[in-house]
Amino acid sequence: MSKQRKSLLTGASVLAAAAAAMAAAPAMAQNNTSAPAASSSDDEAIVVTGTRLVRQDFEAISPVTTVGAEQLELTGTMTTDTLLNELPQVVPGNTRTSNNAGGEDFSTLDLRGLGPGRTLILLNGERLPASSTDGVVDINTIPASLISRVEVVTGGASAVYGSDAMAGVVNFVLKDDYEGAEIGATYGSELSTGNASEFEANMLVGGNFANGRGNMTAYASYYNRNGVLQSQYDYSRTSGAVCYDSSRGLGHMYYVCDSRQDVGTGIVTIGGGSGTPPWGWITNNGANPFQKLSTVENGIGNTNFNAGVTDTNCDGVPGGAVNSGNLSFDNNGRLMPRNSQTGLPGRYCGIPDRSIGSSRYNFAPDNFIIIPAERIGLNVSGHYDINDNIRLSVLANYVNSRQEVQLAPTPATGLTVTLTPAMQNLIQTSHSDLWAALQSRPNPLAPFIMDRRMTEVGTRNSVNENNEFYFITSLDGSLGNDWDWRLSASYGQSEFLDRAVNSVNATALREGLAGCQDSAGNPLTSALPGCTRIDIFGPGTLTPAMVNFIRVPTFSQTIVEENRVAGYLRGNLFTLPAGPVSTVFGFEYRDTEAQFHVDNEQRSGNIYGFNATQDQGGAVDVYELYTEFAIPLISEQPFAYYLGLEGGYRISNYSSAGNIETWKAGGEWAPARWLRFRGIYNVATRAPNVFELFQNGDQGFPPFTDPCNDGKGHNAACIAAPGAAAIPAAVYPGFQQNNSQVQAFAFGNPNLAPETADTYTIGAVFQPDWFPIGDLRTTVDYYNVQITNVIATLGAGFFINDCYINGNVAGGCARIIRDTTTGQIVSVNTTRSNQASFDTSGVDVQVEWSVPVGPGQLTLNELYSYLDSFKFNGTEFRGTTSASVDGTIPEYKSVFSATYTLGDWTFFGRWSYAPEVRSSNGFGSRTDPRGDNRNISPASSYVDLSARWNVTDNFTVIGVVDNIFDDYPPQTADGIFSQANTDPNYYRVLGRTFTVSGRLRF
């Protein structure tokens, strides 16, 4: 039986046990901590997300945006993140189009762009267990078709819900009290190609028992998505270079060029693709250089490249003699100059196009732009009224998901080839031109350095499996006299398994490149079994026996467990003339434990390109006490329909951070029933999570610019840097970084302190009951968030600049390793620190107008978010795209929708728009006439249409067409540093898509 099948049956067994327990229990009652739909009755007591206080109105003191089940249905979404990432307040986090390198079908929400870890996710008003070691929740574990509504609170809420609610709260409210049965199915894909096809099937059953005192609801779903490779679209099939042309106009002088024709009248300034190709290249060591080499037939001396004239500029014109320098191989394995030049007119070798003679490698075709995924979900919920005053509620959820990630084959850099007798024989007999070049050196038998991509080993593929289970149970009771209470407990476990193939065994590669011999020709005494001589001199030289010797699979397992117990007592302390003074007293306990395990090859550091990784574990627990209160001061008086105050306080004791305090204070004034002003101030905190404390060297490939590029003006500092960070003086002049991404290893920091934040919102709600046409509701809210002591990843770019620009030897240079011959950066060790800050402010506007039109009802809705400022560490990122803040931060975002209901038909349209953005960083020393070397990326604009037809009372069909104008994403200069030559979170990577769904009720 497969591991997946065992996991699925385990999860199903747990859910079945929960169901059996429900059936055997005397009675269970629905969890009612979340807000019901707004009521027209002024007397109904309700709970609004953002507070645990009982209110007599639906207007929260913190701004709340609600997405209803109808809108979820009409967008045809099969994954929870798809719709919510369209909200203006959300900066997309990890999504299906941005996580190929991350390797997980893991979707997060990021309010205000402050990071997913600062947005708290609730389910039915209860905190969900963490899905990963970084403490965030995978929202795709929440079944999209079971959601009744989603409430988004965009003000800080740490005093109400605890840590992680700095930016706000997203509360998913599920359907409950279901009676009957229904099945649904949805299918969708890109319309013109059939790419990225998705399918979901689900079933919902439920019913009452014990004479209506209890209800049980069960839900099952299956989801499958086919992957899409970057090779399938023109904009993404080549890992493009960046070109510069001053004639293109302000903000557009830097552009993506992925063919010689694209260059036009410009020049290549940043090489595309990778400098580590499958055919390999050999470093010319300045201390032992190649001599008597020429691309001109019968050239210098008697040692030439292959007969004929080589095109060394990749311009299609023979010529351009090369007498020295780094070496490479052509498609036939013959020695040639390494052609990767950039920066001068007429030189096109920086474009990764093998057909024009470039030595650079196009890695894009092997990478997914949409990762394939398969997911199975089971959900059981129920409630039973034990008596008239006590209700028991349970919810159990299990999700098993599998994803496949694919990256280009392993790039092996800085390989040392030792000329033992076995290797001498190999090169003399199979690569005579290389042997002649080696013999031209002053020391002909000295080792030499080579880079090569191990294409024959295969693409780096990972099959990742997530198993996530959580169980939430609660008791709700009434004490009478407007007092009630709740006790709840939850347990969650997430297991993430990563099975990777086609990695390279570093020890085997090192031994094979020595021919399995020592310098005297004796067999290596400690060689691995089956040691095989390795031939990497040209394309396709690795035989199956060589591949089998160096290929190695890897396995890792991450387990996160979280336990939680919480409770509160809520009621009215006393009554003032304006109304009751309400309060909540509560407690909460949580403990989170994470364990990370790897195989022996990874522990020993035997995977090429990776540091040794050890098993790692850690735990954090917290005890919390909190209170909230609301005081009505005036009600139903002239110019004071309502005036009141609201406050809250929470004290938390973390095992990792000690005592921290949070509080809030706010007020609201309604001069009339239809107009309300509100404001709230929050002092919030966020304690470091397990991931930030104990991360153990995870590998990544962030974008970077090397300050040591010749022409940047830092040559002296680069040569003078100490230790492994120093760049050889021999590489100047003309040193250029080979790759636009650098290998980085991220480590945690057990000495982190909590983050602190000051947030406030001031706004108004305008809802006139006297509006002459239809119903109008408008909210306008100004927000300001200032976070200090931010736990930030000090990335590779930070330490590189800190070393060579700031001269910080201990802080920056000590973390950098360069190749001692080529000068290229091999790796950077990064960490986290409380050294950053966020400062952002803006205005959110929501307008909803519903009016009869003809025989139907028309509802118009506008969500608009204007960004006044977004600063990270004092640098303004408003209207920019930057890796420094992990996203694109436009000046504003707008989502306009229209819904028209006519009998059994409903029509829906949506227009999402965000303006052009500018690169936050320059691309080089060349500037436009304003002295500005930043580039502009175009606006993002999409129109979606859908229709729903209730064919009968029991059967409904929905059709959706997204991106009706069939707009493909633009190539952006910044995109070469991330994925697919574009920003897959700002632009949609597919053209026009369709979705068809049907639902049958019994």
WOCOR-V844750 format. One record per pair of residues at least 24 apart in sequence whose ideal C-beta (glycine too) atoms are under 8 Angstrom apart, sorted by the first residue. I is the first residue (numbers start at 1). GAP is how many residues later the second one is. Records with the same first field share a line. If there is no record, write none. Layout:
BEGIN
I=GAP  GAP
END
This chain:
BEGIN
3=462  494
4=396  398  461
7=393  458  460  488
8=368  392
11=367  387  388  389  456  458
12=366  386
14=382  384  455  457
15=203  363  364  365  381  383
18=362  376  378  453
19=197  199  361  363
21=373
22=192  194  358  360  362  372
23=186  193
25=189  359  367
26=184  358  360
27=183  186  187  357  358  359  360  364  365
28=186  187  354  355  356  357  358  363  364  365  366
29=184  185  354  355  356  357  361  362  363  364  447
30=146  147  185  353  361  363
31=93  94  95  145  350  352  362  364  441  443  445
32=359  444
33=91  92  93  441  453
34=88  90  91  117  137  139
35=116  138
37=112
47=78
49=73  76  102  104  120  122
50=103  105  107  110  119
51=109  577  579  595  597
52=108  516  518  532  534  576
53=517  529  530  531  575  576  577  593
54=428  516  528
55=527  575
56=523
59=609  617  619  706
60=93
61=585  605  606  607  617  618  619
62=91  92  93  95  604  618  699
63=90  91  92  698  700  716  718  720  781
64=87  88  89  90
65=24  86  87  89  779  781  798
66=83  84  85  86
67=82  83  85
68=80  81
69=78  79  80  106
70=829  836
71=826  828  837
72=72  75  78
73=72  875  885
74=825  832  834  872  874  884  886
75=833  835  869  871  885
76=110  112  870  882  884  886  919  921
77=67
78=66  108  110  120  122  145  917
79=28  61  65  144
80=27  59  60  62  63  64  67  92
81=26  27  28  58  59
84=25  55  66  68  86
85=24  900
86=809  824  826
87=65  776  808
88=756  775  776  777  804  805  806  807
89=63  65  79  755  776
91=796  797  798  894
92=795  893
95=889  890
96=129  274  275  277
97=272  273  887  888  892
98=881  886  887
99=272
100=267  268  269  271  305  306  307  879
101=304  306  599  600  878
102=303
103=300  302  359  361  395
104=34  299  360  362  392
105=35  266  268  270  296  297  298  359  361
106=25  26  32  34  360
107=31  32  33
108=28  29  30  31
109=30  61
110=57  777
111=41  43  56  57  59
112=42  55  56  671  673  728
113=727  757  772  774  776
114=52  53  671  673  724  726
115=52  771
117=47  569  572
118=46  47  48  49  568  669
119=45  46  48  49  50  51
120=37  41  42  44  45  48  49  50
121=48  49  51
122=39  47  48  49  50
123=48  49  51  272  349
124=47  48  49  50  271  348
125=46  48
126=346  348  362  364
127=34  35  363  437  439  463
128=342  364
129=341  361  362  363  364  365  431  433  435
130=362  364  430  432  462  559
131=335  337  363  429
132=362  364  426  428  559
133=425  427  461  463  556  557  558  561  562
134=555  556  557  558
135=29  457  554  555  556
138=328  330  356
139=31  33
140=235  259  261
141=236  256  258  327
142=30  32  255
143=31  59  76  78  234  236  254
145=39  55  57  59  76
146=28  29  56  58  73  233
147=25  26  27  28
148=25  26  27  28
149=24
154=607  627  629  690
155=525  527  604  606  628
156=508  526  528  601  603  629
157=525  527
158=492  504  524  526  527  528  599
159=467  469  489  490  491  503  504  505  523  524  525
160=466  468  488  490  504
162=426  460  462  464  488  490
163=459  489  497  522  523  524  591
164=522
165=519
166=518  519  520  589  591  593  619  621
167=618
174=205  207  221
175=29  42
176=39  41  205  207
177=29  31  38  40  206
178=26  27  28  29  37  39
179=27  28  29  36
180=25  26  27  821  822
181=24  25  820  821
182=817  818  819  820
183=816  817
184=813  814  815  816
185=812  813
186=809  810  811
187=808  809  810
188=772  805  806  807  808
189=804  805
190=800  801  802  803
191=770  775  800  801  802  803
192=774  799  800
193=39  798
195=31  33  37  795
196=29  30  31  32  174  794  797
197=28  29
198=25  26  27  28  797
199=24  25  26
200=24
210=174
213=171  172
214=168  169  170  171
215=167  168
216=164  165  166
217=163  164  165
218=160  161  162
219=158  159  160  161
220=157  158  159
221=154  155  156
222=153  154  155
223=150  151  152  153  154
224=149  150  151
225=145  146  147  148  149
226=146
227=141  143  144  145  146  177  179
228=140  141  142  761  762
229=136  137  138  139  140  177
230=134  135  136  137  138  139  750
231=133  134  135
232=137
233=136  735  747  756
234=734
235=733  734  735  736  745  746  747
236=128  133  744  745  746  753
237=127  128
238=34  35  114  115  124  126  743
239=33  34  35  113  123  124  125  737  742
240=32  111  112  731  736  741
241=27  28  29  30  31  32  101  109  110  111  735
242=26  27  28  30  681  731  734
243=24  25  26
244=25  679  680  682
246=680  682
250=678  679  680  682
251=667  677  681  683  684  685
252=683  684
253=673  675  680  682
254=665  669  679  681  719
255=680  716  718
256=715  716  717  719  720  725
257=94
258=93  94  95  713  723
259=92  94
260=54  55  56  88  91  93  96
262=89
263=85  88
267=75  76  77  78  80
268=74  75  79  80  81  82  83
269=73  74  81  654  655  657
270=72  80  470  653  654  706
271=69  71  79  80  81  89  465  467  469
272=78  79  80  88  90  468  704
273=79  87  88  89  90  91
274=78  86  87  89  134  137  179  464  465
275=65  84  85  86  176  462  463  464  549
276=85  135  136  137  175  176  177  462  463
277=51  82  83  84  175  176
278=83  131  174  175  176  177  261  262
279=49  50  51  52  54  80  173  259  260
280=48  49  170  171  172  173  256  257  258  259
281=45  46  47  48  57  78  169  170  171
282=44  45  46  56  152  166  167  168
283=43  165  166  167  168  538  539
284=40  41  42  43
285=156  161  163  164  445  536
286=442  444  445
287=443
288=153  154  155  158
289=35  152  153
290=34  35  37  147  148  150  151
291=33  149  150  151
292=148
293=29  30  31  144  147
294=27  28  29
295=25  26  27  28  41  42
296=25
299=24
301=139
303=133  134  136  137
305=29  30  31  32  128
306=24  28  29  30  127
310=26  27  47
311=28  45  46
312=25  27  29  37  45
313=26  28  33  34  35  36
314=25  33  34  35  37  39  42  43  44
315=31  32  33  41
316=40
327=107  110
328=31
329=208  209  210
331=208
332=206
333=98  204  205  206  207  208
334=99  204
335=96  98  99  102
340=396  398
342=394
343=368  393
361=47  92
363=44  45
364=616  617
366=40  41  42  43  93
367=39  40  41  612  613
368=36  37  38
369=610  611  615  620
370=619  620
371=32  33  34
372=31  32
373=28  29  30  31
374=27  28  29
375=24  25  26  27
376=24  25
389=88  89  90  91
390=85  86  87  88
391=84  85  86
392=81  82  83
393=80  81  82  83
394=77  78  79
395=76  77  78
396=73  74  75  76
397=71  72  73  74
398=69  70  71
399=67  68  69  70
400=65  66  67
401=64  65
402=61  62  63  64
403=60  61  63
404=57  58  59  60
405=56  57  59
406=53  54  55  56
407=52  53  54
408=45  51  52
409=44  45  46  47  48  49  50  51  93
410=43  44  47  50  92  93  94  198  199
411=40  42  43  198
412=39  40  41  42  92  97  196  197
413=38  406  411  413
414=35  37  405  407  408  410  412
415=34  35  36  37  94  98  121
416=31  32  33  94  97
417=30  31  32  33  96  119
418=29  95  96  97  101
419=26  27  28  29
420=94  95  97  98  99  101
421=94  96  100
422=92  93  94  95  99  111
423=90  91  92  94  110
425=90
426=89  107  109
427=110
430=105  107  111
431=106  107
434=103
449=370  372  373
450=86  87
451=287  371
452=84
454=50  88  96
455=84  85
456=84  85  86  90  91
457=45  47  85  90  93  94
458=43  44  93
459=43
460=40  41  42  43
461=39  40  41
462=36  37  38  39
463=36  37
464=32  33  34  35
465=31  32  34
466=28  29  30  31
467=26  27  28  30
468=24  25  26  27
469=24
479=92
481=90  91
482=89  90  98
483=86  87  88  89
484=85  86  87
485=82  83  84  85
486=80  81  82  84
487=78  79  80
488=76  77  78  79
489=74  75  76  77
490=72  73  74
491=70  71  72  73
492=68  69  70
493=66  67  68  69
494=64  65  66
495=62  63  64
496=61  62  63
497=58  59  60
498=56  57  58  59  60
499=54  55  56
500=53  54  55
501=50  52
502=49  51
503=48  49  50  51  104  105
504=46  47  48  103  104  105
505=44  45  46  47  96  101  102  103
506=99  100  101  102
507=99
508=41  42  44
509=25  41  99
512=34  37  38
552=49  54  55
554=44  45  47  48  53
555=43  44
556=40  41  42  43  46
557=38  39  40  41
558=36  37  38  39
559=35  36
560=32  33  34  130
561=31  32  33
562=28  29  30  31
563=26  27  28
564=24  25  26
565=24
573=56
576=55  56  57
577=58
578=54  55  56  57  64  65  66
579=53  56  65
580=52
581=48  49  50  51
582=47  48
583=44  45  46  47
584=42  43  44  45
585=41  42
586=39  40  41
587=36  37  38  39
588=34  35  36  38
589=32  33  34  35
590=31  32
591=28  29  30  31
592=27  28  29  97  98
593=24  25  26  97
594=24  25  96  97  100
596=100
609=90  134
610=89  135
611=86  88  134  216  218
613=83  84
614=82
616=78  79  80
617=77
618=72  75  76
619=36  71
620=34  35  36  67  68  69  70  73
621=33  34
622=30  31  32  33  65
623=29  30
624=26  27  28  29
625=25  26
626=24  25
639=32  33
640=29  30  31
641=29  30  31  32
642=26  27  28  34
643=24  25  26  27
644=24
646=34
652=33  35
654=33  100
656=31  32  37  94  96
657=30  31  95  96  97
660=25  27  94
661=24
673=96
674=92  93  94  95  96
675=89  90  91  92  93
676=88  89  91
677=85  86  87
678=83  84  85  86  87  103
679=81  82  83  84
680=80  81
681=77  78  79
682=75  76  77  78
683=73  74  75
684=72  73  74  75
685=69  70  71  72
686=68  69  71  105
687=67
688=61  64  65  66  103
691=57
692=56  57  60  99  140
693=55  56  57  59
694=54  56
695=51  52  53  137
696=51  52
697=48  49  50  132
698=47  48
699=44  45  46
700=43  44  45  46
701=40  41  42  43
702=39  40  42  93  94  95  181
703=37  38  39  94  180  274  275
704=33  36  37  38  92  93  96  121
705=32  92  216
706=31  94  119
707=93  94  97  98
708=27  29  96  115
709=26  27  28
710=24  25  26
711=213  214
712=213
714=90  91
717=87  88  90
718=86
721=82  83  88  92  95
722=87  91
723=90  91
724=92  93  94  96
725=78  87  88  89  91  92  93
726=92
727=91  96
728=92  93  94  95
731=91  92
735=88
737=87  88
738=84  86
739=85
740=236  237
741=236
742=54  58  83  85  86
743=82  83  84  85
744=51  52  83  84  85  86
745=82  83  84  85
746=47  84  85  86
747=82  83  84  85
748=83  84
749=82  83  84
752=39  80  81  82
753=36  81
754=35
755=32  33  34  35  36  79
756=31  32  33
757=28  29  30  31
758=27  28
759=24  25  26  27
760=24
763=81
773=78
774=75  76  77  78
775=74  75  76
776=71  72  73
777=69  70  71  72
778=67  68  69  70
779=65  66  67
780=63  64  65
781=62  63  64
782=59  60  61
783=57  58  59  60  61
784=56  57
785=53  54  55  56
786=51  52  53
787=50  51  52
788=49
789=45  48
790=44  45  46  47  48
791=41  42  43  45
792=40  41  43  44
793=37  38  39
794=36  37  38  39  41
795=35  88
796=32  34
797=86  87
798=32
799=29  30  31
800=25  28
835=38
836=36  37
837=34  35  36  37
838=32  33  34
839=30  31  32  35
840=27  29  30  31
841=26  27  28
842=24  25  26  27
843=25
853=47
854=48
855=47  48
856=44  45  46  47
857=43  44
858=40  41  42
859=39  40  41  42
860=36  37  38
861=35  36  37  38
862=32  33  34  35
863=31  32  33
864=28  29  30  31
865=27  28  29
866=25  26
867=24  25
875=45
877=43
879=36  38  39
880=37  38  39  40  54
881=36  37  38  39  56  91  93  102  105
882=37  38  39  92
883=94  95
884=36  37
885=35
887=98
888=29  49  95  97  98
889=28
890=24  25  27  50  96
891=24
904=45  46  47
905=42  43  44  45
906=41  42
907=38  39  40
908=37  38  39  40
909=34  35  36  37
910=33  34  35
911=30  31  32  33
912=28  29  30  32
913=26  27  28  29
914=25  26  27  72
915=24
917=69
919=54  55
923=50
935=37  38  39
937=33  35  36  37  46  49
938=32
940=46  47
941=26
942=25  46
953=48
954=46  47  48
955=43  44  45  46
956=42  43
957=39  40  41
958=37  38  39  40
959=35  36  37
960=34  35  36  37
961=31  32  33
962=26  30  31  32  33
963=25  27  28  29  30
964=28
965=27
966=25  26
967=24
END
